[in-house]
Amino acid sequence: MATSLAMAVLKFRVYLEEDESIYRDIVIKHTQHFIDLHRTILTAYEFDNKHQATFYRSNDSWQRGREITLAVYDKAYKAPPLMMEDTSIASEIRDTNQRFVYEYDFVKGWVFLIELINVSKEESSKIAYPAVSRKEGVGPMQYGTRGLLGPKFAEMEEKYDLQGNEDGFGEEGEEGTGSSDEFGFGEATGTDTAGDDY
């Protein structure tokens, strides 16, 4: 399909892995690169740009294949990773509903599921690509708990954190909020068995 993209605008839906009702649609030119998609996802979810990040080529079962990464990290790779700034979006489109898995901040383990939902030959002169074309659902707080437990909990947690160690609230809150495994962020999705087939 990559060769038949004359002048295409691709629309990707980027879901929060924990909750598929929370997503952002991003339109991007096929000639743009994964570094552009990476930055736009962070902007769409109001995350900073301070952490490690990687895309995985994926199949219909969200299995993780070859990596398209921000930098070469100190970890085991099944195949040499591609670099975001050198890899165009079009070069990785193998399918009309192509999927990718995007992981940001390996400590917190934010995971987003990305699916190609539309290909258009119409490029709008009013849009500066890449752009966020739709937002659904309240996104998670990058360093908090809003998306998982609701705004009331975040307010309550904030209130008690401000009171320091009174009644042990501050201590307990500090311990719990730093743990990524407490909410299952640390767990990988799907199996990592497939190699470079998709």
C-alpha positions in Angstrom: 0.0 0.0 0.0 2.9 2.4 0.7 3.7 2.7 -3.0 0.1 3.6 -3.9 -0.1 6.6 -1.5 0.2 9.3 -4.1 -0.5 12.3 -1.8 -2.3 10.9 1.2 -3.5 12.2 4.5 -3.7 9.4 7.0 -6.1 9.5 10.0 -5.0 7.5 13.0 -7.1 6.8 16.1 -5.0 6.7 19.2 -6.6 4.9 22.1 -5.6 4.9 25.7 -4.9 1.2 26.3 -6.8 1.0 29.7 -9.9 2.6 28.2 -10.9 2.5 24.6 -13.6 5.2 25.1 -10.7 7.7 25.5 -9.1 8.4 22.2 -7.6 11.1 20.0 -7.8 11.2 16.2 -4.7 12.5 14.4 -4.3 13.4 10.8 -0.8 13.3 9.3 0.7 13.3 5.8 2.1 10.0 4.7 5.4 11.7 4.0 5.8 12.8 7.6 7.8 10.8 10.1 7.1 8.9 13.3 8.8 11.7 15.3 5.9 13.9 14.2 3.3 11.4 15.2 5.1 10.9 18.6 5.0 14.7 19.3 1.4 15.0 18.2 0.2 12.1 20.5 1.9 13.8 23.5 0.3 17.1 22.6 -3.1 15.5 22.1 -2.9 13.9 25.6 -1.2 16.9 27.2 1.9 15.0 28.2 5.4 16.4 28.4 8.2 15.4 26.0 10.8 14.3 28.6 10.7 10.5 28.5 11.7 7.5 26.5 9.3 6.5 23.7 8.9 3.8 21.1 6.4 2.6 18.5 5.9 -1.1 17.8 4.7 -2.4 14.4 1.6 -4.4 15.3 -0.9 -6.9 13.9 -4.6 -7.3 14.5 -4.0 -8.9 17.9 -1.9 -5.9 19.1 1.2 -8.1 19.3 4.4 -6.0 19.3 6.7 -6.4 16.3 9.7 -4.3 15.2 10.3 -1.1 17.1 10.4 2.4 15.7 12.1 4.2 18.5 13.1 7.7 19.6 16.6 6.6 20.5 18.5 3.3 20.9 17.9 2.3 24.5 19.8 0.0 26.8 17.5 -3.0 26.3 17.3 -6.2 24.2 15.9 -5.8 20.7 14.7 -8.7 18.6 15.7 -6.8 15.5 17.6 -3.5 15.1 15.1 -0.7 15.8 14.2 1.9 13.2 14.5 5.5 14.2 11.5 7.8 14.5 13.2 10.7 12.8 14.3 8.6 9.8 11.2 6.5 9.3 8.3 7.9 7.3 4.7 6.9 8.2 4.1 5.6 4.6 7.1 3.2 4.8 5.4 1.3 7.7 1.8 1.1 6.3 1.3 -2.5 5.2 -2.5 -2.7 5.6 -5.6 -0.6 5.2 -6.2 -0.8 9.0 -2.5 -0.8 10.0 -1.9 -0.9 13.8 0.9 0.3 16.0 1.5 0.2 19.7 3.0 3.3 21.2 4.8 3.2 24.6 5.8 6.4 26.4 7.8 6.8 29.7 9.0 3.2 30.3 8.9 3.7 34.0 5.2 4.7 34.1 4.5 2.5 31.2 1.9 4.6 29.3 0.6 2.5 26.4 -1.5 3.7 23.5 -3.1 1.6 20.7 -3.0 3.2 17.3 -5.1 2.2 14.3 -5.3 3.6 10.8 -9.0 4.5 10.3 -9.0 6.6 7.1 -6.9 7.5 4.1 -7.8 10.6 2.2 -6.3 12.2 -1.0 -7.8 15.5 0.0 -5.2 17.7 1.8 -6.8 20.7 3.6 -4.9 24.0 3.2 -6.4 25.1 6.5 -4.7 22.3 8.5 -1.1 22.4 9.7 -0.2 18.7 9.6 0.1 16.7 11.8 -3.0 17.8 13.7 -5.4 16.5 16.3 -8.8 16.3 14.6 -10.9 14.8 17.3 -10.8 14.3 21.1 -13.0 11.8 23.0 -13.0 11.3 26.7 -11.0 12.9 29.5 -7.4 11.9 29.2 -5.3 10.7 32.1 -3.1 13.0 34.1 0.5 12.1 33.2 1.7 12.1 36.8 -1.6 11.4 38.5 -4.6 9.2 38.8 -7.4 11.2 37.1 -8.0 8.9 34.2 -8.1 5.7 36.4 -10.0 6.7 39.5 -11.8 9.8 38.5 -11.3 13.5 39.4 -12.8 13.2 42.9 -10.1 10.8 43.9 -7.4 13.1 42.5 -8.8 16.0 44.5 -9.0 14.0 47.7 -5.4 12.7 47.2 -4.2 16.3 46.6 -6.0 17.5 49.7 -4.4 14.9 51.9 -0.9 15.3 50.3 -1.1 19.0 51.2 -1.6 18.1 54.8 1.7 16.3 55.0 1.9 13.3 57.3 -1.1 14.1 59.4 -3.0 10.9 60.2 -0.6 9.1 57.9 -2.3 10.3 54.7 0.8 12.0 53.2 3.0 9.0 53.8 0.6 6.5 52.3 -0.2 8.7 49.3 3.5 9.2 48.5 4.1 5.5 48.6 1.1 4.5 46.4 1.3 7.2 43.7 4.9 6.4 42.7 4.2 2.8 41.9 3.4 2.0 38.3 2.7 -1.7 39.0 -0.1 -0.8 41.4 -2.4 0.0 38.5 -1.0 -2.6 36.1 0.9 -0.1 34.0 4.0 -2.2 34.1 2.4 -5.2 32.4 3.0 -5.7 28.7 0.1 -6.3 26.5 -0.1 -9.2 24.2 2.7 -11.6 23.7 6.0 -10.6 22.3 6.4 -13.7 20.3 6.1 -12.4 16.8 9.3 -11.2 15.1 9.4 -8.9 12.2 6.4 -10.3 10.2 4.1 -7.3 10.7 
